[in-house]
Amino acid sequence: MPTNPSIITRDVDKIAAKVGGNVYEAVAIIAKRARQVSLKNKEELNSKLSDFASSVDNLEEIFENREQIEISKFYERLPKPTSIAIDEFMEDKFYYRKPGEDLPSLDEAESE
């Protein structure tokens, strides 16, 4: 049975090292980012599909709207939000902070 190419083995130690060795903290950060990505994709898809919404349910229109089907297939083929979030996390593509932490000042951000 062939393996799904979207399945990637991840080094948990490398992921945990990004937040000081705490795997659970890393997973929580990645999960929050994945929810953001998922919500953004869902909003985009719904806005594109809203153009096709009709008040009359006509079966002929539903089965023959190829453009709507292509849009849906495009979004189905996108990488999973968790995969995107893990990649962004490992490449430091987004900012996160713990609740109660102060935001870094501009001087601190420039020195890093």
Jmol script that loads the backbone (N, CA, C; Angstrom):
load data "model"
ATOM      1  N   MET A   1       0.843  -1.178   0.000  1.00  0.00           N
ATOM      2  CA  MET A   1       0.000   0.000   0.000  1.00  0.00           C
ATOM      3  C   MET A   1       0.887   1.240   0.000  1.00  0.00           C
ATOM      4  N   PRO A   2       0.717   2.145  -0.982  1.00  0.00           N
ATOM      5  CA  PRO A   2       1.573   3.331  -1.062  1.00  0.00           C
ATOM      6  C   PRO A   2       1.277   4.304   0.086  1.00  0.00           C
ATOM      7  N   THR A   3       2.326   4.976   0.507  1.00  0.00           N
ATOM      8  CA  THR A   3       2.209   5.935   1.597  1.00  0.00           C
ATOM      9  C   THR A   3       1.736   7.271   1.047  1.00  0.00           C
ATOM     10  N   ASN A   4       0.904   7.937   1.803  1.00  0.00           N
ATOM     11  CA  ASN A   4       0.421   9.253   1.431  1.00  0.00           C
ATOM     12  C   ASN A   4       1.597  10.234   1.457  1.00  0.00           C
ATOM     13  N   PRO A   5       1.883  10.938   0.337  1.00  0.00           N
ATOM     14  CA  PRO A   5       3.035  11.849   0.322  1.00  0.00           C
ATOM     15  C   PRO A   5       2.878  13.049   1.250  1.00  0.00           C
ATOM     16  N   SER A   6       1.664  13.312   1.730  1.00  0.00           N
ATOM     17  CA  SER A   6       1.480  14.443   2.638  1.00  0.00           C
ATOM     18  C   SER A   6       1.877  14.095   4.071  1.00  0.00           C
ATOM     19  N   ILE A   7       2.151  12.816   4.317  1.00  0.00           N
ATOM     20  CA  ILE A   7       2.569  12.396   5.649  1.00  0.00           C
ATOM     21  C   ILE A   7       4.080  12.555   5.753  1.00  0.00           C
ATOM     22  N   ILE A   8       4.510  13.357   6.707  1.00  0.00           N
ATOM     23  CA  ILE A   8       5.927  13.649   6.882  1.00  0.00           C
ATOM     24  C   ILE A   8       6.310  13.319   8.315  1.00  0.00           C
ATOM     25  N   THR A   9       7.417  12.631   8.483  1.00  0.00           N
ATOM     26  CA  THR A   9       7.918  12.347   9.822  1.00  0.00           C
ATOM     27  C   THR A   9       8.594  13.613  10.354  1.00  0.00           C
ATOM     28  N   ARG A  10       8.190  14.035  11.522  1.00  0.00           N
ATOM     29  CA  ARG A  10       8.745  15.245  12.133  1.00  0.00           C
ATOM     30  C   ARG A  10       9.605  14.880  13.326  1.00  0.00           C
ATOM     31  N   ASP A  11      10.669  15.628  13.533  1.00  0.00           N
ATOM     32  CA  ASP A  11      11.536  15.446  14.692  1.00  0.00           C
ATOM     33  C   ASP A  11      10.965  16.271  15.843  1.00  0.00           C
ATOM     34  N   VAL A  12      10.349  15.594  16.781  1.00  0.00           N
ATOM     35  CA  VAL A  12       9.682  16.261  17.900  1.00  0.00           C
ATOM     36  C   VAL A  12      10.680  17.070  18.732  1.00  0.00           C
ATOM     37  N   ASP A  13      11.898  16.576  18.853  1.00  0.00           N
ATOM     38  CA  ASP A  13      12.905  17.299  19.633  1.00  0.00           C
ATOM     39  C   ASP A  13      13.222  18.661  19.014  1.00  0.00           C
ATOM     40  N   LYS A  14      13.282  18.724  17.685  1.00  0.00           N
ATOM     41  CA  LYS A  14      13.544  20.005  17.010  1.00  0.00           C
ATOM     42  C   LYS A  14      12.381  20.966  17.205  1.00  0.00           C
ATOM     43  N   ILE A  15      11.170  20.440  17.135  1.00  0.00           N
ATOM     44  CA  ILE A  15       9.989  21.285  17.337  1.00  0.00           C
ATOM     45  C   ILE A  15       9.980  21.823  18.765  1.00  0.00           C
ATOM     46  N   ALA A  16      10.218  20.954  19.735  1.00  0.00           N
ATOM     47  CA  ALA A  16      10.208  21.361  21.145  1.00  0.00           C
ATOM     48  C   ALA A  16      11.342  22.338  21.454  1.00  0.00           C
ATOM     49  N   ALA A  17      12.472  22.188  20.790  1.00  0.00           N
ATOM     50  CA  ALA A  17      13.622  23.056  21.046  1.00  0.00           C
ATOM     51  C   ALA A  17      13.311  24.523  20.720  1.00  0.00           C
ATOM     52  N   LYS A  18      12.359  24.759  19.833  1.00  0.00           N
ATOM     53  CA  LYS A  18      12.012  26.133  19.455  1.00  0.00           C
ATOM     54  C   LYS A  18      11.378  26.906  20.612  1.00  0.00           C
ATOM     55  N   VAL A  19      10.825  26.175  21.596  1.00  0.00           N
ATOM     56  CA  VAL A  19      10.177  26.838  22.736  1.00  0.00           C
ATOM     57  C   VAL A  19      10.793  26.385  24.054  1.00  0.00           C
ATOM     58  N   GLY A  20      12.049  26.033  24.033  1.00  0.00           N
ATOM     59  CA  GLY A  20      12.737  25.671  25.264  1.00  0.00           C
ATOM     60  C   GLY A  20      12.522  24.241  25.706  1.00  0.00           C
ATOM     61  N   GLY A  21      12.167  23.361  24.787  1.00  0.00           N
ATOM     62  CA  GLY A  21      12.055  21.944  25.109  1.00  0.00           C
ATOM     63  C   GLY A  21      10.673  21.470  25.513  1.00  0.00           C
ATOM     64  N   ASN A  22       9.683  22.325  25.519  1.00  0.00           N
ATOM     65  CA  ASN A  22       8.338  21.941  25.936  1.00  0.00           C
ATOM     66  C   ASN A  22       7.494  21.565  24.715  1.00  0.00           C
ATOM     67  N   VAL A  23       7.285  20.272  24.513  1.00  0.00           N
ATOM     68  CA  VAL A  23       6.536  19.777  23.354  1.00  0.00           C
ATOM     69  C   VAL A  23       5.101  20.285  23.386  1.00  0.00           C
ATOM     70  N   TYR A  24       4.480  20.276  24.552  1.00  0.00           N
ATOM     71  CA  TYR A  24       3.078  20.670  24.674  1.00  0.00           C
ATOM     72  C   TYR A  24       2.868  22.137  24.332  1.00  0.00           C
ATOM     73  N   GLU A  25       3.809  22.966  24.724  1.00  0.00           N
ATOM     74  CA  GLU A  25       3.724  24.385  24.385  1.00  0.00           C
ATOM     75  C   GLU A  25       3.842  24.569  22.877  1.00  0.00           C
ATOM     76  N   ALA A  26       4.764  23.847  22.259  1.00  0.00           N
ATOM     77  CA  ALA A  26       4.941  23.929  20.812  1.00  0.00           C
ATOM     78  C   ALA A  26       3.677  23.476  20.083  1.00  0.00           C
ATOM     79  N   VAL A  27       3.085  22.384  20.546  1.00  0.00           N
ATOM     80  CA  VAL A  27       1.859  21.874  19.918  1.00  0.00           C
ATOM     81  C   VAL A  27       0.725  22.883  20.067  1.00  0.00           C
ATOM     82  N   ALA A  28       0.618  23.528  21.213  1.00  0.00           N
ATOM     83  CA  ALA A  28      -0.434  24.524  21.427  1.00  0.00           C
ATOM     84  C   ALA A  28      -0.263  25.713  20.483  1.00  0.00           C
ATOM     85  N   ILE A  29       0.964  26.161  20.302  1.00  0.00           N
ATOM     86  CA  ILE A  29       1.243  27.281  19.402  1.00  0.00           C
ATOM     87  C   ILE A  29       0.908  26.893  17.968  1.00  0.00           C
ATOM     88  N   ILE A  30       1.344  25.714  17.551  1.00  0.00           N
ATOM     89  CA  ILE A  30       1.085  25.240  16.187  1.00  0.00           C
ATOM     90  C   ILE A  30      -0.420  25.063  15.966  1.00  0.00           C
ATOM     91  N   ALA A  31      -1.125  24.547  16.955  1.00  0.00           N
ATOM     92  CA  ALA A  31      -2.578  24.338  16.823  1.00  0.00           C
ATOM     93  C   ALA A  31      -3.315  25.658  16.649  1.00  0.00           C
ATOM     94  N   LYS A  32      -2.901  26.680  17.388  1.00  0.00           N
ATOM     95  CA  LYS A  32      -3.556  27.983  17.249  1.00  0.00           C
ATOM     96  C   LYS A  32      -3.319  28.557  15.859  1.00  0.00           C
ATOM     97  N   ARG A  33      -2.094  28.414  15.367  1.00  0.00           N
ATOM     98  CA  ARG A  33      -1.796  28.923  14.022  1.00  0.00           C
ATOM     99  C   ARG A  33      -2.562  28.121  12.963  1.00  0.00           C
ATOM    100  N   ALA A  34      -2.681  26.814  13.145  1.00  0.00           N
ATOM    101  CA  ALA A  34      -3.417  25.977  12.197  1.00  0.00           C
ATOM    102  C   ALA A  34      -4.885  26.394  12.136  1.00  0.00           C
ATOM    103  N   ARG A  35      -5.463  26.738  13.296  1.00  0.00           N
ATOM    104  CA  ARG A  35      -6.852  27.208  13.302  1.00  0.00           C
ATOM    105  C   ARG A  35      -6.994  28.520  12.531  1.00  0.00           C
ATOM    106  N   GLN A  36      -5.997  29.407  12.665  1.00  0.00           N
ATOM    107  CA  GLN A  36      -6.028  30.665  11.916  1.00  0.00           C
ATOM    108  C   GLN A  36      -5.975  30.404  10.413  1.00  0.00           C
ATOM    109  N   VAL A  37      -5.085  29.520   9.992  1.00  0.00           N
ATOM    110  CA  VAL A  37      -4.944  29.190   8.572  1.00  0.00           C
ATOM    111  C   VAL A  37      -6.234  28.564   8.054  1.00  0.00           C
ATOM    112  N   SER A  38      -6.799  27.649   8.819  1.00  0.00           N
ATOM    113  CA  SER A  38      -8.030  26.979   8.432  1.00  0.00           C
ATOM    114  C   SER A  38      -9.182  27.963   8.281  1.00  0.00           C
ATOM    115  N   LEU A  39      -9.305  28.875   9.226  1.00  0.00           N
ATOM    116  CA  LEU A  39     -10.366  29.873   9.179  1.00  0.00           C
ATOM    117  C   LEU A  39     -10.213  30.778   7.962  1.00  0.00           C
ATOM    118  N   LYS A  40      -8.981  31.191   7.677  1.00  0.00           N
ATOM    119  CA  LYS A  40      -8.734  32.046   6.511  1.00  0.00           C
ATOM    120  C   LYS A  40      -9.116  31.317   5.221  1.00  0.00           C
ATOM    121  N   ASN A  41      -8.724  30.049   5.100  1.00  0.00           N
ATOM    122  CA  ASN A  41      -9.065  29.269   3.913  1.00  0.00           C
ATOM    123  C   ASN A  41     -10.575  29.092   3.778  1.00  0.00           C
ATOM    124  N   LYS A  42     -11.238  28.841   4.894  1.00  0.00           N
ATOM    125  CA  LYS A  42     -12.682  28.649   4.874  1.00  0.00           C
ATOM    126  C   LYS A  42     -13.396  29.931   4.447  1.00  0.00           C
ATOM    127  N   GLU A  43     -12.940  31.063   4.955  1.00  0.00           N
ATOM    128  CA  GLU A  43     -13.542  32.342   4.575  1.00  0.00           C
ATOM    129  C   GLU A  43     -13.350  32.623   3.090  1.00  0.00           C
ATOM    130  N   GLU A  44     -12.143  32.342   2.567  1.00  0.00           N
ATOM    131  CA  GLU A  44     -11.878  32.540   1.139  1.00  0.00           C
ATOM    132  C   GLU A  44     -12.786  31.656   0.288  1.00  0.00           C
ATOM    133  N   LEU A  45     -12.877  30.384   0.658  1.00  0.00           N
ATOM    134  CA  LEU A  45     -13.709  29.444  -0.089  1.00  0.00           C
ATOM    135  C   LEU A  45     -15.174  29.873  -0.053  1.00  0.00           C
ATOM    136  N   ASN A  46     -15.663  30.217   1.123  1.00  0.00           N
ATOM    137  CA  ASN A  46     -17.065  30.637   1.230  1.00  0.00           C
ATOM    138  C   ASN A  46     -17.353  31.892   0.425  1.00  0.00           C
ATOM    139  N   SER A  47     -16.405  32.840   0.394  1.00  0.00           N
ATOM    140  CA  SER A  47     -16.629  34.064  -0.382  1.00  0.00           C
ATOM    141  C   SER A  47     -16.652  33.759  -1.880  1.00  0.00           C
ATOM    142  N   LYS A  48     -15.813  32.824  -2.325  1.00  0.00           N
ATOM    143  CA  LYS A  48     -15.818  32.458  -3.748  1.00  0.00           C
ATOM    144  C   LYS A  48     -17.066  31.665  -4.119  1.00  0.00           C
ATOM    145  N   LEU A  49     -17.502  30.796  -3.223  1.00  0.00           N
ATOM    146  CA  LEU A  49     -18.691  29.991  -3.506  1.00  0.00           C
ATOM    147  C   LEU A  49     -19.988  30.781  -3.353  1.00  0.00           C
ATOM    148  N   SER A  50     -19.945  31.882  -2.611  1.00  0.00           N
ATOM    149  CA  SER A  50     -21.159  32.685  -2.438  1.00  0.00           C
ATOM    150  C   SER A  50     -21.620  33.282  -3.767  1.00  0.00           C
ATOM    151  N   ASP A  51     -20.706  33.446  -4.726  1.00  0.00           N
ATOM    152  CA  ASP A  51     -21.079  33.938  -6.047  1.00  0.00           C
ATOM    153  C   ASP A  51     -22.024  32.978  -6.759  1.00  0.00           C
ATOM    154  N   PHE A  52     -21.950  31.700  -6.392  1.00  0.00           N
ATOM    155  CA  PHE A  52     -22.753  30.683  -7.056  1.00  0.00           C
ATOM    156  C   PHE A  52     -24.055  30.390  -6.328  1.00  0.00           C
ATOM    157  N   ALA A  53     -24.267  31.011  -5.191  1.00  0.00           N
ATOM    158  CA  ALA A  53     -25.461  30.733  -4.402  1.00  0.00           C
ATOM    159  C   ALA A  53     -26.703  31.207  -5.140  1.00  0.00           C
ATOM    160  N   SER A  54     -27.717  30.374  -5.117  1.00  0.00           N
ATOM    161  CA  SER A  54     -28.978  30.761  -5.747  1.00  0.00           C
ATOM    162  C   SER A  54     -30.111  30.447  -4.781  1.00  0.00           C
ATOM    163  N   SER A  55     -31.165  31.208  -4.896  1.00  0.00           N
ATOM    164  CA  SER A  55     -32.298  30.994  -4.006  1.00  0.00           C
ATOM    165  C   SER A  55     -33.153  29.820  -4.460  1.00  0.00           C
ATOM    166  N   VAL A  56     -33.004  29.419  -5.726  1.00  0.00           N
ATOM    167  CA  VAL A  56     -33.785  28.315  -6.269  1.00  0.00           C
ATOM    168  C   VAL A  56     -32.893  27.086  -6.358  1.00  0.00           C
ATOM    169  N   ASP A  57     -33.341  25.976  -5.830  1.00  0.00           N
ATOM    170  CA  ASP A  57     -32.592  24.727  -5.914  1.00  0.00           C
ATOM    171  C   ASP A  57     -32.969  24.004  -7.200  1.00  0.00           C
ATOM    172  N   ASN A  58     -32.166  24.200  -8.206  1.00  0.00           N
ATOM    173  CA  ASN A  58     -32.399  23.545  -9.487  1.00  0.00           C
ATOM    174  C   ASN A  58     -31.325  22.480  -9.652  1.00  0.00           C
ATOM    175  N   LEU A  59     -31.694  21.220  -9.724  1.00  0.00           N
ATOM    176  CA  LEU A  59     -30.720  20.131  -9.793  1.00  0.00           C
ATOM    177  C   LEU A  59     -29.823  20.232 -11.020  1.00  0.00           C
ATOM    178  N   GLU A  60     -30.317  20.726 -12.114  1.00  0.00           N
ATOM    179  CA  GLU A  60     -29.493  20.852 -13.323  1.00  0.00           C
ATOM    180  C   GLU A  60     -28.354  21.828 -13.094  1.00  0.00           C
ATOM    181  N   GLU A  61     -28.644  22.937 -12.420  1.00  0.00           N
ATOM    182  CA  GLU A  61     -27.602  23.925 -12.136  1.00  0.00           C
ATOM    183  C   GLU A  61     -26.565  23.365 -11.174  1.00  0.00           C
ATOM    184  N   ILE A  62     -26.997  22.630 -10.184  1.00  0.00           N
ATOM    185  CA  ILE A  62     -26.093  22.103  -9.173  1.00  0.00           C
ATOM    186  C   ILE A  62     -25.093  21.138  -9.796  1.00  0.00           C
ATOM    187  N   PHE A  63     -25.544  20.261 -10.675  1.00  0.00           N
ATOM    188  CA  PHE A  63     -24.658  19.248 -11.234  1.00  0.00           C
ATOM    189  C   PHE A  63     -23.822  19.754 -12.405  1.00  0.00           C
ATOM    190  N   GLU A  64     -24.162  20.875 -12.991  1.00  0.00           N
ATOM    191  CA  GLU A  64     -23.456  21.330 -14.181  1.00  0.00           C
ATOM    192  C   GLU A  64     -22.558  22.538 -13.948  1.00  0.00           C
ATOM    193  N   ASN A  65     -22.391  22.969 -12.734  1.00  0.00           N
ATOM    194  CA  ASN A  65     -21.566  24.140 -12.485  1.00  0.00           C
ATOM    195  C   ASN A  65     -20.103  23.712 -12.301  1.00  0.00           C
ATOM    196  N   ARG A  66     -19.397  23.610 -13.402  1.00  0.00           N
ATOM    197  CA  ARG A  66     -18.009  23.132 -13.400  1.00  0.00           C
ATOM    198  C   ARG A  66     -17.064  24.085 -12.678  1.00  0.00           C
ATOM    199  N   GLU A  67     -17.281  25.373 -12.812  1.00  0.00           N
ATOM    200  CA  GLU A  67     -16.387  26.347 -12.172  1.00  0.00           C
ATOM    201  C   GLU A  67     -16.422  26.194 -10.644  1.00  0.00           C
ATOM    202  N   GLN A  68     -17.601  26.003 -10.108  1.00  0.00           N
ATOM    203  CA  GLN A  68     -17.759  25.801  -8.671  1.00  0.00           C
ATOM    204  C   GLN A  68     -17.038  24.523  -8.233  1.00  0.00           C
ATOM    205  N   ILE A  69     -17.139  23.483  -9.018  1.00  0.00           N
ATOM    206  CA  ILE A  69     -16.467  22.218  -8.710  1.00  0.00           C
ATOM    207  C   ILE A  69     -14.958  22.401  -8.732  1.00  0.00           C
ATOM    208  N   GLU A  70     -14.441  23.129  -9.707  1.00  0.00           N
ATOM    209  CA  GLU A  70     -12.990  23.368  -9.801  1.00  0.00           C
ATOM    210  C   GLU A  70     -12.476  24.161  -8.604  1.00  0.00           C
ATOM    211  N   ILE A  71     -13.242  25.150  -8.163  1.00  0.00           N
ATOM    212  CA  ILE A  71     -12.840  25.934  -6.990  1.00  0.00           C
ATOM    213  C   ILE A  71     -12.769  25.028  -5.767  1.00  0.00           C
ATOM    214  N   SER A  72     -13.777  24.186  -5.599  1.00  0.00           N
ATOM    215  CA  SER A  72     -13.797  23.272  -4.455  1.00  0.00           C
ATOM    216  C   SER A  72     -12.626  22.296  -4.502  1.00  0.00           C
ATOM    217  N   LYS A  73     -12.335  21.768  -5.677  1.00  0.00           N
ATOM    218  CA  LYS A  73     -11.218  20.826  -5.814  1.00  0.00           C
ATOM    219  C   LYS A  73      -9.886  21.508  -5.511  1.00  0.00           C
ATOM    220  N   PHE A  74      -9.740  22.770  -5.911  1.00  0.00           N
ATOM    221  CA  PHE A  74      -8.506  23.508  -5.625  1.00  0.00           C
ATOM    222  C   PHE A  74      -8.270  23.576  -4.120  1.00  0.00           C
ATOM    223  N   TYR A  75      -9.314  23.922  -3.364  1.00  0.00           N
ATOM    224  CA  TYR A  75      -9.172  24.035  -1.913  1.00  0.00           C
ATOM    225  C   TYR A  75      -8.961  22.673  -1.258  1.00  0.00           C
ATOM    226  N   GLU A  76      -9.503  21.621  -1.840  1.00  0.00           N
ATOM    227  CA  GLU A  76      -9.277  20.283  -1.299  1.00  0.00           C
ATOM    228  C   GLU A  76      -7.829  19.850  -1.468  1.00  0.00           C
ATOM    229  N   ARG A  77      -7.169  20.333  -2.522  1.00  0.00           N
ATOM    230  CA  ARG A  77      -5.785  19.935  -2.795  1.00  0.00           C
ATOM    231  C   ARG A  77      -4.758  20.754  -2.018  1.00  0.00           C
ATOM    232  N   LEU A  78      -5.175  21.820  -1.380  1.00  0.00           N
ATOM    233  CA  LEU A  78      -4.237  22.642  -0.606  1.00  0.00           C
ATOM    234  C   LEU A  78      -3.650  21.818   0.538  1.00  0.00           C
ATOM    235  N   PRO A  79      -2.427  22.144   0.966  1.00  0.00           N
ATOM    236  CA  PRO A  79      -1.858  21.440   2.131  1.00  0.00           C
ATOM    237  C   PRO A  79      -2.733  21.655   3.355  1.00  0.00           C
ATOM    238  N   LYS A  80      -2.711  20.692   4.247  1.00  0.00           N
ATOM    239  CA  LYS A  80      -3.507  20.783   5.466  1.00  0.00           C
ATOM    240  C   LYS A  80      -3.009  21.944   6.329  1.00  0.00           C
ATOM    241  N   PRO A  81      -3.920  22.616   7.026  1.00  0.00           N
ATOM    242  CA  PRO A  81      -3.515  23.746   7.874  1.00  0.00           C
ATOM    243  C   PRO A  81      -2.446  23.379   8.904  1.00  0.00           C
ATOM    244  N   THR A  82      -2.492  22.152   9.434  1.00  0.00           N
ATOM    245  CA  THR A  82      -1.468  21.760  10.409  1.00  0.00           C
ATOM    246  C   THR A  82      -0.095  21.675   9.761  1.00  0.00           C
ATOM    247  N   SER A  83      -0.018  21.189   8.531  1.00  0.00           N
ATOM    248  CA  SER A  83       1.271  21.119   7.827  1.00  0.00           C
ATOM    249  C   SER A  83       1.825  22.520   7.589  1.00  0.00           C
ATOM    250  N   ILE A  84       0.954  23.426   7.171  1.00  0.00           N
ATOM    251  CA  ILE A  84       1.373  24.812   6.945  1.00  0.00           C
ATOM    252  C   ILE A  84       1.862  25.432   8.249  1.00  0.00           C
ATOM    253  N   ALA A  85       1.112  25.210   9.328  1.00  0.00           N
ATOM    254  CA  ALA A  85       1.469  25.791  10.628  1.00  0.00           C
ATOM    255  C   ALA A  85       2.806  25.259  11.145  1.00  0.00           C
ATOM    256  N   ILE A  86       3.042  23.962  10.992  1.00  0.00           N
ATOM    257  CA  ILE A  86       4.319  23.389  11.444  1.00  0.00           C
ATOM    258  C   ILE A  86       5.470  23.982  10.649  1.00  0.00           C
ATOM    259  N   ASP A  87       5.313  24.073   9.324  1.00  0.00           N
ATOM    260  CA  ASP A  87       6.375  24.642   8.497  1.00  0.00           C
ATOM    261  C   ASP A  87       6.643  26.094   8.871  1.00  0.00           C
ATOM    262  N   GLU A  88       5.583  26.876   9.056  1.00  0.00           N
ATOM    263  CA  GLU A  88       5.758  28.276   9.448  1.00  0.00           C
ATOM    264  C   GLU A  88       6.431  28.391  10.820  1.00  0.00           C
ATOM    265  N   PHE A  89       6.056  27.521  11.745  1.00  0.00           N
ATOM    266  CA  PHE A  89       6.646  27.519  13.090  1.00  0.00           C
ATOM    267  C   PHE A  89       8.137  27.221  13.024  1.00  0.00           C
ATOM    268  N   MET A  90       8.506  26.216  12.257  1.00  0.00           N
ATOM    269  CA  MET A  90       9.911  25.821  12.169  1.00  0.00           C
ATOM    270  C   MET A  90      10.757  26.864  11.439  1.00  0.00           C
ATOM    271  N   GLU A  91      10.129  27.651  10.560  1.00  0.00           N
ATOM    272  CA  GLU A  91      10.856  28.672   9.800  1.00  0.00           C
ATOM    273  C   GLU A  91      10.691  30.065  10.408  1.00  0.00           C
ATOM    274  N   ASP A  92      10.137  30.143  11.622  1.00  0.00           N
ATOM    275  CA  ASP A  92       9.930  31.413  12.335  1.00  0.00           C
ATOM    276  C   ASP A  92       9.186  32.448  11.490  1.00  0.00           C
ATOM    277  N   LYS A  93       8.128  32.010  10.837  1.00  0.00           N
ATOM    278  CA  LYS A  93       7.369  32.907   9.959  1.00  0.00           C
ATOM    279  C   LYS A  93       6.231  33.630  10.660  1.00  0.00           C
ATOM    280  N   PHE A  94       5.998  33.360  11.937  1.00  0.00           N
ATOM    281  CA  PHE A  94       4.982  34.104  12.671  1.00  0.00           C
ATOM    282  C   PHE A  94       5.462  34.358  14.085  1.00  0.00           C
ATOM    283  N   TYR A  95       4.859  35.358  14.704  1.00  0.00           N
ATOM    284  CA  TYR A  95       5.230  35.781  16.046  1.00  0.00           C
ATOM    285  C   TYR A  95       4.223  35.220  17.038  1.00  0.00           C
ATOM    286  N   TYR A  96       4.704  34.739  18.156  1.00  0.00           N
ATOM    287  CA  TYR A  96       3.829  34.266  19.220  1.00  0.00           C
ATOM    288  C   TYR A  96       4.421  34.688  20.553  1.00  0.00           C
ATOM    289  N   ARG A  97       3.550  34.778  21.543  1.00  0.00           N
ATOM    290  CA  ARG A  97       4.009  35.107  22.891  1.00  0.00           C
ATOM    291  C   ARG A  97       3.063  34.458  23.881  1.00  0.00           C
ATOM    292  N   LYS A  98       3.558  34.264  25.080  1.00  0.00           N
ATOM    293  CA  LYS A  98       2.756  33.670  26.142  1.00  0.00           C
ATOM    294  C   LYS A  98       1.850  34.741  26.738  1.00  0.00           C
ATOM    295  N   PRO A  99       0.663  34.341  27.203  1.00  0.00           N
ATOM    296  CA  PRO A  99      -0.210  35.323  27.864  1.00  0.00           C
ATOM    297  C   PRO A  99       0.516  35.957  29.051  1.00  0.00           C
ATOM    298  N   GLY A 100       0.386  37.257  29.160  1.00  0.00           N
ATOM    299  CA  GLY A 100       1.031  37.966  30.260  1.00  0.00           C
ATOM    300  C   GLY A 100       2.421  38.468  29.919  1.00  0.00           C
ATOM    301  N   GLU A 101       3.005  37.984  28.847  1.00  0.00           N
ATOM    302  CA  GLU A 101       4.329  38.462  28.423  1.00  0.00           C
ATOM    303  C   GLU A 101       4.173  39.830  27.791  1.00  0.00           C
ATOM    304  N   ASP A 102       5.142  40.697  28.059  1.00  0.00           N
ATOM    305  CA  ASP A 102       5.123  42.011  27.427  1.00  0.00           C
ATOM    306  C   ASP A 102       5.576  41.881  25.980  1.00  0.00           C
ATOM    307  N   LEU A 103       5.058  42.761  25.142  1.00  0.00           N
ATOM    308  CA  LEU A 103       5.506  42.791  23.753  1.00  0.00           C
ATOM    309  C   LEU A 103       6.936  43.322  23.724  1.00  0.00           C
ATOM    310  N   PRO A 104       7.778  42.802  22.828  1.00  0.00           N
ATOM    311  CA  PRO A 104       9.155  43.325  22.760  1.00  0.00           C
ATOM    312  C   PRO A 104       9.150  44.758  22.243  1.00  0.00           C
ATOM    313  N   SER A 105      10.044  45.565  22.779  1.00  0.00           N
ATOM    314  CA  SER A 105      10.164  46.932  22.290  1.00  0.00           C
ATOM    315  C   SER A 105      10.864  46.900  20.945  1.00  0.00           C
ATOM    316  N   LEU A 106      10.831  48.001  20.228  1.00  0.00           N
ATOM    317  CA  LEU A 106      11.476  48.057  18.927  1.00  0.00           C
ATOM    318  C   LEU A 106      12.981  47.838  19.049  1.00  0.00           C
ATOM    319  N   ASP A 107      13.596  48.353  20.123  1.00  0.00           N
ATOM    320  CA  ASP A 107      15.038  48.176  20.319  1.00  0.00           C
ATOM    321  C   ASP A 107      15.384  46.699  20.497  1.00  0.00           C
ATOM    322  N   GLU A 108      14.590  45.963  21.258  1.00  0.00           N
ATOM    323  CA  GLU A 108      14.846  44.542  21.487  1.00  0.00           C
ATOM    324  C   GLU A 108      14.662  43.741  20.199  1.00  0.00           C
ATOM    325  N   ALA A 109      13.642  44.092  19.415  1.00  0.00           N
ATOM    326  CA  ALA A 109      13.363  43.365  18.182  1.00  0.00           C
ATOM    327  C   ALA A 109      14.493  43.578  17.176  1.00  0.00           C
ATOM    328  N   GLU A 110      15.056  44.777  17.123  1.00  0.00           N
ATOM    329  CA  GLU A 110      16.130  45.060  16.182  1.00  0.00           C
ATOM    330  C   GLU A 110      17.429  44.375  16.580  1.00  0.00           C
ATOM    331  N   SER A 111      17.665  44.177  17.881  1.00  0.00           N
ATOM    332  CA  SER A 111      18.908  43.571  18.333  1.00  0.00           C
ATOM    333  C   SER A 111      18.938  42.071  18.061  1.00  0.00           C
ATOM    334  N   GLU A 112      17.786  41.441  17.828  1.00  0.00           N
ATOM    335  CA  GLU A 112      17.747  39.986  17.606  1.00  0.00           C
ATOM    336  C   GLU A 112      18.111  39.636  16.219  1.00  0.00           C
TER     337      GLU A 112
END
end "model"
wireframe off; spacefill off
backbone 0.3
color backbone group
